[in-house]
Amino acid sequence: MENIESALAMNLKELSELLGLSPTTVSRALNDYPEVREATRKRVKEAALAHNYNPDTRAKGLATGRSMAIGHVIPLSTQHEMVNPVFADFIAGAGEIYSQNGYDILLSVVADVNEEDAYRKFQSSRSVDGVIVHGPHADDPRIELLESLGIPFVVHGRAGENEDSYSWVDVNNRHSFQRATELLLDLGHRRIALLNGLETMDFARRRREGYEAAMNARNIDIDPALMTSAEMTEELGFRNAKNMLTADVPPTAFLVSSMSMAIGVRRAIDAAGKILGRDVSVVIHDDDLSYLKNGSDIPIFTAARSSVRQAGRLCAEMLINKIANPEQENQHLLLESELMIGLSTGPAPNKG
């Protein structure tokens, strides 16, 4: 019992004495500083695990000169995809990695006009060791700002074409929606509607490009009346789909940018007296949400699936590695979605 109590009470000084190393070396080994030899890091971590050493965040921060917090700036405006429920799953994934590495999350919720001030406050107060940038736009000014402030950061997504100048994790949205459109074309659909997210967001632009590439490759005319760019909500999915389905020549298929919008599209199909998968086909982007699953054994919607929770983990790992190794080159990770066939797609009506 005494040994167990001693292990539970072990602090940094006691662990250092046990290993015959300085407290600074032990702290740096636990935090993966590159100047600590791999053998030493391994020995320190094994001893820490064996003796249940788990320093609190303040002690760890004092030892390393870090705040041991990661910042996320959340604009209040509904014109941002952070209002979409996928953000919670992203934070859950990132939070798993933060917790494993002794980091806290610092959320700063601000008005749009104060977003730059929030990053400057992070820098002046030294309240975070790094930040993750959400919902990037083309040529996003936050990237240049963070570079000038010297705050380590990782972008969830990409911001335009200058992709080598910063670290990012993204889904191959262009390829994903090109494959999804090709599936509908192979089923004989020609009137394919695109219900996209806000095209001020980089991901939405890439999805539209994938849709257009597939249509152009088959020499199919693209009807602007079958393309929308809006917040990814159930209500707007319903409203836009309803308007299209009551047109003189309605679409026979929809390509939809989120599960929330797809629920609205399904409501519009029901309201029009049509049957999902028979009269109207639907393919969606599915973030594989933990609390809003796309069916169980068989997907409800045919979907290009990519886990946003896993993206959160990968962004967090990349950022923590960047903080520990500030001189390393920028890292880039492009994820491919998985095309899952569900109950929402079938041959175009009256084919042939």
C-alpha positions as CSV (number, residue, x, y, z in Angstrom):
1,M,0.0,0.0,0.0
2,E,2.8,2.4,0.9
3,N,4.4,1.8,-2.5
4,I,1.1,2.5,-4.3
5,E,0.6,5.7,-2.3
6,S,4.2,6.8,-3.0
7,A,3.7,6.2,-6.7
8,L,0.5,8.2,-6.8
9,A,2.1,11.1,-5.0
10,M,5.3,11.1,-7.1
11,N,6.1,14.6,-8.4
12,L,8.6,15.8,-11.0
13,K,11.5,16.1,-8.5
14,E,10.9,12.6,-7.2
15,L,10.7,11.1,-10.7
16,S,13.9,13.0,-11.6
17,E,15.8,11.6,-8.5
18,L,14.5,8.1,-9.3
19,L,16.0,8.3,-12.8
20,G,19.1,10.2,-11.9
21,L,18.3,13.0,-14.3
22,S,17.6,16.7,-13.9
23,P,14.0,17.9,-13.7
24,T,14.5,19.9,-16.9
25,T,15.7,16.8,-18.8
26,V,12.7,14.7,-17.5
27,S,10.2,17.4,-18.4
28,R,11.7,17.9,-21.9
29,A,11.7,14.1,-22.5
30,L,8.0,13.9,-21.5
31,N,7.2,16.7,-23.9
32,D,9.2,15.2,-26.8
33,Y,11.8,17.9,-27.1
34,P,14.0,17.0,-30.1
35,E,17.3,17.7,-28.2
36,V,16.6,14.8,-25.8
37,R,17.9,11.4,-27.1
38,E,15.3,8.9,-28.1
39,A,16.6,6.3,-25.5
40,T,16.3,8.9,-22.7
41,R,12.8,9.8,-23.8
42,K,11.8,6.2,-23.8
43,R,13.3,5.5,-20.4
44,V,11.6,8.6,-18.9
45,K,8.2,7.8,-20.3
46,E,8.3,4.2,-19.2
47,A,9.2,5.2,-15.7
48,A,6.5,7.9,-15.6
49,L,3.9,5.3,-16.7
50,A,5.2,2.7,-14.2
51,H,5.0,5.2,-11.3
52,N,1.7,6.8,-12.4
53,Y,3.3,10.2,-12.8
54,N,0.8,12.6,-14.3
55,P,1.8,16.3,-13.8
56,D,-0.9,18.9,-13.7
57,T,-1.0,21.4,-16.5
58,R,0.3,24.4,-14.5
59,A,3.4,22.4,-13.3
60,K,4.0,21.2,-16.8
61,G,3.7,24.7,-18.2
62,L,6.1,26.1,-15.7
63,A,8.7,23.4,-16.4
64,T,8.5,23.9,-20.2
65,G,7.7,27.6,-20.6
66,R,4.4,26.7,-22.3
67,S,0.8,27.5,-21.6
68,M,-0.2,23.9,-22.3
69,A,-3.4,25.1,-24.1
70,I,-4.5,25.1,-27.8
71,G,-6.7,27.9,-29.1
72,H,-9.8,27.8,-31.3
73,V,-11.4,31.0,-32.3
74,I,-15.1,30.7,-33.1
75,P,-16.9,33.5,-34.9
76,L,-20.5,34.2,-33.8
77,S,-21.9,34.8,-37.3
78,T,-24.1,32.1,-38.8
79,Q,-22.3,32.7,-42.0
80,H,-19.6,30.3,-40.8
81,E,-19.6,26.5,-41.0
82,M,-18.5,26.3,-37.3
83,V,-22.2,26.6,-36.5
84,N,-22.6,23.2,-38.2
85,P,-22.8,20.3,-35.8
86,V,-19.7,18.7,-37.3
87,F,-17.6,21.2,-35.2
88,A,-18.5,19.3,-32.0
89,D,-17.1,16.0,-33.4
90,F,-14.0,17.7,-34.6
91,I,-13.4,19.2,-31.1
92,A,-14.1,15.8,-29.6
93,G,-11.4,14.2,-31.7
94,A,-8.9,16.9,-31.1
95,G,-9.7,16.8,-27.4
96,E,-8.7,13.2,-27.2
97,I,-5.2,14.1,-28.4
98,Y,-4.9,17.2,-26.2
99,S,-5.8,15.2,-23.2
100,Q,-3.2,12.5,-23.9
101,N,-0.6,15.2,-24.2
102,G,-1.5,17.3,-21.2
103,Y,-3.1,20.2,-23.2
104,D,-6.3,22.1,-22.5
105,I,-8.6,23.7,-25.1
106,L,-9.2,27.4,-25.0
107,L,-12.3,28.5,-27.0
108,S,-12.6,32.1,-27.9
109,V,-16.1,33.0,-29.1
110,V,-16.1,36.4,-30.8
111,A,-18.0,38.6,-33.2
112,D,-16.6,38.3,-36.8
113,V,-15.1,41.8,-36.6
114,N,-13.1,40.8,-33.5
115,E,-11.6,37.6,-34.9
116,E,-8.2,39.2,-35.6
117,D,-8.1,40.7,-32.1
118,A,-8.7,37.3,-30.6
119,Y,-5.5,35.9,-32.3
120,R,-3.6,39.0,-31.2
121,K,-4.7,38.5,-27.6
122,F,-3.6,34.9,-27.8
123,Q,-0.1,36.1,-28.8
124,S,0.2,39.0,-26.3
125,S,-1.1,37.0,-23.3
126,R,0.8,33.9,-24.3
127,S,-2.4,32.0,-23.3
128,V,-2.0,29.3,-26.0
129,D,0.9,27.4,-27.6
130,G,-0.8,27.1,-31.0
131,V,-4.1,27.3,-32.7
132,I,-6.2,25.4,-35.3
133,V,-7.8,27.5,-38.0
134,H,-11.3,26.4,-39.0
135,G,-13.4,27.1,-42.1
136,P,-10.6,28.5,-44.3
137,H,-11.4,30.9,-47.2
138,A,-9.4,31.4,-50.4
139,D,-6.4,33.6,-49.5
140,D,-7.5,33.5,-45.9
141,P,-6.0,36.6,-44.1
142,R,-5.7,34.6,-40.8
143,I,-2.8,32.6,-42.2
144,E,-0.6,35.7,-42.9
145,L,-1.6,37.1,-39.5
146,L,-0.7,34.0,-37.6
147,E,2.6,33.8,-39.4
148,S,3.4,37.4,-38.5
149,L,2.5,36.8,-34.9
150,G,4.7,33.7,-34.7
151,I,1.9,31.4,-33.4
152,P,2.2,27.8,-34.5
153,F,-1.0,26.8,-36.3
154,V,-2.5,24.0,-38.4
155,V,-5.4,24.6,-40.9
156,H,-8.4,22.3,-41.0
157,G,-8.8,22.5,-44.7
158,R,-6.9,24.6,-47.2
159,A,-7.0,28.2,-48.2
160,G,-6.7,28.6,-51.9
161,E,-3.8,27.3,-54.0
162,N,-0.8,28.5,-52.0
163,E,-0.8,25.2,-50.0
164,D,2.9,24.8,-49.2
165,S,3.3,27.8,-46.9
166,Y,1.4,26.3,-43.9
167,S,0.5,23.0,-42.4
168,W,-3.0,21.5,-43.1
169,V,-5.2,18.5,-42.9
170,D,-7.9,18.3,-45.5
171,V,-10.3,15.9,-47.4
172,N,-9.9,15.7,-51.1
173,N,-13.2,17.4,-51.7
174,R,-12.8,17.8,-55.4
175,H,-12.1,14.2,-56.1
176,S,-14.9,13.2,-53.6
177,F,-17.6,15.1,-55.4
178,Q,-16.3,14.2,-58.8
179,R,-16.6,10.5,-58.0
180,A,-20.1,11.1,-56.5
181,T,-21.3,12.9,-59.6
182,E,-19.8,10.1,-61.8
183,L,-21.8,7.6,-59.8
184,L,-25.1,9.5,-60.6
185,L,-24.1,9.8,-64.2
186,D,-23.4,6.1,-64.5
187,L,-27.0,5.5,-63.1
188,G,-28.3,7.6,-66.1
189,H,-29.0,10.8,-64.2
190,R,-28.5,14.0,-66.3
191,R,-30.4,16.6,-64.2
192,I,-28.2,16.6,-61.2
193,A,-28.6,19.3,-58.6
194,L,-25.7,20.5,-56.4
195,L,-26.7,21.8,-52.9
196,N,-23.4,23.1,-51.7
197,G,-22.1,24.9,-48.6
198,L,-21.1,28.5,-48.7
199,E,-18.6,29.0,-51.5
200,T,-16.7,31.6,-49.5
201,M,-15.4,28.4,-47.9
202,D,-12.5,26.7,-49.7
203,F,-14.0,23.2,-49.4
204,A,-17.3,24.2,-51.1
205,R,-15.4,25.7,-54.0
206,R,-13.5,22.4,-54.5
207,R,-16.7,20.4,-54.3
208,R,-18.3,22.5,-57.0
209,E,-15.2,22.0,-59.2
210,G,-15.4,18.2,-58.8
211,Y,-19.1,18.3,-59.8
212,E,-18.4,20.5,-62.8
213,A,-15.4,18.3,-63.9
214,A,-17.5,15.2,-63.9
215,M,-20.4,16.9,-65.8
216,N,-18.0,18.4,-68.4
217,A,-16.2,15.1,-69.0
218,R,-19.6,13.6,-70.1
219,N,-20.5,16.7,-72.1
220,I,-23.5,17.3,-69.8
221,D,-24.8,20.9,-69.7
222,I,-24.7,22.4,-66.3
223,D,-27.8,24.3,-65.3
224,P,-27.1,27.2,-62.9
225,A,-30.7,26.8,-61.6
226,L,-29.7,23.4,-60.2
227,M,-26.8,24.9,-58.1
228,T,-27.0,26.6,-54.7
229,S,-24.5,27.8,-52.2
230,A,-25.9,28.3,-48.7
231,E,-25.5,27.5,-45.0
232,M,-25.6,23.8,-44.5
233,T,-28.8,23.6,-42.5
234,E,-31.8,21.3,-42.7
235,E,-34.2,24.2,-43.5
236,L,-32.2,25.5,-46.4
237,G,-31.7,21.9,-47.7
238,F,-35.5,21.5,-47.6
239,R,-36.3,24.9,-49.1
240,N,-33.9,24.7,-52.0
241,A,-34.8,21.1,-52.9
242,K,-38.5,21.9,-52.7
243,N,-38.0,24.8,-55.2
244,M,-36.1,22.7,-57.6
245,L,-38.5,19.7,-57.4
246,T,-41.5,22.0,-58.3
247,A,-39.7,23.4,-61.4
248,D,-40.9,22.5,-64.9
249,V,-38.0,20.2,-65.4
250,P,-37.0,19.0,-61.9
251,P,-33.7,17.2,-61.1
252,T,-33.7,13.5,-60.8
253,A,-30.8,13.5,-58.4
254,F,-29.2,15.7,-55.7
255,L,-25.6,16.0,-54.6
256,V,-25.6,17.4,-51.1
257,S,-22.8,18.8,-49.0
258,S,-23.9,17.7,-45.5
259,M,-26.1,15.3,-43.6
260,S,-28.1,18.2,-42.1
261,M,-28.9,19.5,-45.6
262,A,-29.7,15.9,-46.8
263,I,-32.4,15.5,-44.1
264,G,-34.1,18.6,-45.5
265,V,-33.8,17.3,-49.0
266,R,-35.4,14.0,-47.9
267,R,-38.3,16.0,-46.4
268,A,-38.7,17.9,-49.7
269,I,-38.8,14.6,-51.6
270,D,-41.5,13.3,-49.3
271,A,-43.5,16.5,-49.6
272,A,-43.4,16.2,-53.4
273,G,-44.9,12.7,-53.1
274,K,-41.8,11.1,-54.5
275,I,-39.8,8.1,-53.1
276,L,-36.1,8.5,-52.2
277,G,-33.9,6.2,-54.2
278,R,-36.6,5.4,-56.7
279,D,-37.9,8.7,-58.0
280,V,-35.1,10.9,-56.8
281,S,-31.5,9.9,-56.0
282,V,-29.4,11.6,-53.4
283,V,-25.6,11.4,-52.7
284,I,-24.2,13.3,-49.7
285,H,-21.0,14.1,-47.9
286,D,-21.1,12.3,-44.6
287,D,-18.8,13.4,-41.8
288,D,-19.5,10.1,-39.9
289,L,-20.9,12.0,-36.9
290,S,-20.9,10.1,-33.7
291,Y,-24.4,11.4,-32.8
292,L,-26.0,11.6,-36.2
293,K,-25.3,8.3,-38.0
294,N,-26.1,7.6,-41.6
295,G,-28.0,4.4,-40.8
296,S,-26.5,1.3,-39.2
297,D,-25.7,-1.8,-41.3
298,I,-26.8,-0.2,-44.6
299,P,-26.4,3.6,-45.1
300,I,-29.6,5.6,-45.5
301,F,-27.8,7.9,-47.9
302,T,-25.2,7.0,-50.5
303,A,-22.3,9.0,-49.2
304,A,-18.8,10.1,-49.6
305,R,-17.8,9.4,-46.0
306,S,-14.9,11.0,-44.1
307,S,-14.6,11.1,-40.3
308,V,-14.4,14.7,-39.0
309,R,-13.5,13.3,-35.5
310,Q,-10.5,11.6,-37.1
311,A,-9.6,14.9,-38.8
312,G,-9.7,16.5,-35.4
313,R,-7.2,13.9,-34.0
314,L,-4.9,14.4,-37.0
315,C,-4.9,18.2,-36.8
316,A,-4.2,18.0,-33.0
317,E,-1.3,15.6,-33.5
318,M,0.2,17.7,-36.3
319,L,0.0,20.9,-34.2
320,I,1.4,19.4,-31.1
321,N,4.3,18.0,-33.1
322,K,4.8,21.4,-34.7
323,I,4.9,23.0,-31.2
324,A,7.5,20.5,-30.1
325,N,9.6,20.8,-33.3
326,P,9.2,24.5,-34.4
327,E,11.9,24.1,-37.1
328,Q,10.3,21.3,-39.0
329,E,8.9,21.8,-42.5
330,N,5.2,22.3,-43.0
331,Q,3.1,19.1,-43.0
332,H,0.3,18.3,-45.4
333,L,-2.2,15.5,-45.1
334,L,-4.8,14.9,-47.8
335,L,-7.5,12.4,-46.9
336,E,-9.6,10.5,-49.4
337,S,-13.3,9.9,-48.6
338,E,-14.9,6.5,-48.9
339,L,-17.8,6.2,-51.3
340,M,-20.5,4.2,-49.5
341,I,-23.5,2.9,-51.4
342,G,-26.8,3.3,-49.5
343,L,-30.5,3.3,-50.1
344,S,-30.8,6.7,-51.6
345,T,-29.6,6.0,-55.1
346,G,-31.0,4.2,-58.1
347,P,-31.3,4.4,-61.9
348,A,-32.7,7.6,-63.3
349,P,-36.5,7.4,-63.8
350,N,-37.6,6.5,-67.4
351,K,-34.1,5.6,-68.3
352,G,-34.0,4.4,-71.9
